[in-house]
Amino acid sequence: MILIVGGNHQGKYKYAASCNEEKNIWNEFHLFVKEKLSEGKSPEEIRAETNERINANPNLVVISDELGCGIVPFEKEDRDYRELTGRLLCEIAEKAEAVYRMTCGIPQRIK
């Protein structure tokens, strides 16, 4: 599995598609977390669903926007979403074979 993170519209998907012939891409992981929270899922349920999806597909490329570099949100729900997404991305990065950070369309391998 590969993880690609970076700011919005930084070329993450284009890079993932160019490196993954099978097109096994889970794009916008951060929005998956937000959707599951809005459905009332607990962090544990979201973690379990994330792990199930990753374990079922070892060739997966996970793409997510970086959420932790901006202003801390005022609303508790937004802070909780940002924190959960960050923690899940840390767990994904730990399991990943490679982790890339994208800036201006330039990939930088950080793991």
C-alpha positions in Angstrom: 0.0 0.0 0.0 1.1 3.5 -0.7 -0.1 6.7 1.0 0.0 10.1 -0.8 -0.8 13.3 1.2 -0.7 16.9 0.4 -2.7 20.1 0.0 -5.8 20.3 -2.1 -5.2 20.3 -5.9 -1.5 19.5 -5.7 -1.4 16.7 -8.2 -1.9 13.7 -5.8 -4.4 11.8 -8.0 -2.5 12.4 -11.3 0.7 11.1 -9.6 -1.1 8.1 -8.2 -2.7 7.2 -11.5 0.7 7.4 -13.3 2.3 5.1 -10.8 -0.5 2.5 -10.4 -1.4 0.6 -13.5 -4.2 -1.2 -11.8 -5.8 2.1 -10.9 -6.4 0.8 -7.4 -6.8 4.2 -5.9 -8.8 5.3 -2.8 -9.0 9.0 -3.5 -10.1 11.6 -0.9 -9.8 9.5 2.2 -10.4 12.6 4.3 -13.9 13.0 2.8 -14.6 9.3 3.6 -13.9 10.0 7.2 -16.1 13.1 7.2 -18.9 11.2 5.5 -18.7 8.4 8.1 -18.7 10.8 11.0 -21.8 12.6 9.5 -23.5 9.2 9.4 -22.9 8.8 13.1 -20.2 6.2 12.9 -17.8 6.1 15.9 -14.0 6.5 15.4 -13.6 2.8 16.1 -16.1 1.8 13.4 -14.4 4.1 10.9 -11.0 2.7 11.9 -12.3 -0.9 11.4 -13.8 -0.1 8.0 -10.6 1.6 6.9 -8.5 -1.4 8.0 -10.9 -3.8 6.3 -10.6 -1.9 3.0 -6.8 -1.7 3.2 -6.3 -5.3 4.2 -8.6 -6.5 1.4 -6.4 -4.7 -1.1 -2.6 -4.7 -0.5 -1.9 -2.8 -3.8 -4.1 0.2 -2.8 -3.0 3.8 -3.1 -4.6 6.0 -0.5 -4.8 9.7 -1.2 -5.8 12.3 1.3 -5.6 16.1 1.7 -3.4 17.3 4.5 -5.7 18.8 7.1 -3.4 19.6 10.0 -1.5 22.6 8.6 -4.1 25.3 8.8 -6.0 27.2 11.4 -7.5 25.1 14.2 -11.3 24.9 13.5 -13.6 26.7 16.0 -16.3 24.0 15.9 -15.7 20.8 18.0 -17.0 18.6 15.3 -14.5 20.0 12.8 -11.7 19.6 15.3 -12.7 16.0 16.0 -12.9 15.2 12.2 -9.5 16.7 11.6 -7.9 14.9 14.6 -9.5 11.5 13.6 -8.4 11.9 10.0 -4.8 12.7 11.1 -4.6 9.8 13.5 -6.0 7.4 10.9 -3.4 8.7 8.4 -0.7 8.1 10.9 -1.8 4.5 11.2 -2.0 4.1 7.4 1.5 5.6 7.0 2.9 3.1 9.6 1.5 0.2 7.5 2.4 1.7 4.1 5.3 0.5 2.0 5.8 4.1 0.9 4.5 7.6 1.8 4.6 10.6 -0.5 3.9 14.2 0.2 2.9 16.2 -2.9 3.6 19.9 -3.3 3.0 21.8 -6.6 2.8 18.4 -8.4 6.2 17.3 -7.1 6.2 14.1 -5.1 8.6 13.8 -2.2 9.0 10.3 -0.7 9.1 10.6 3.1 9.0 6.9 3.8 
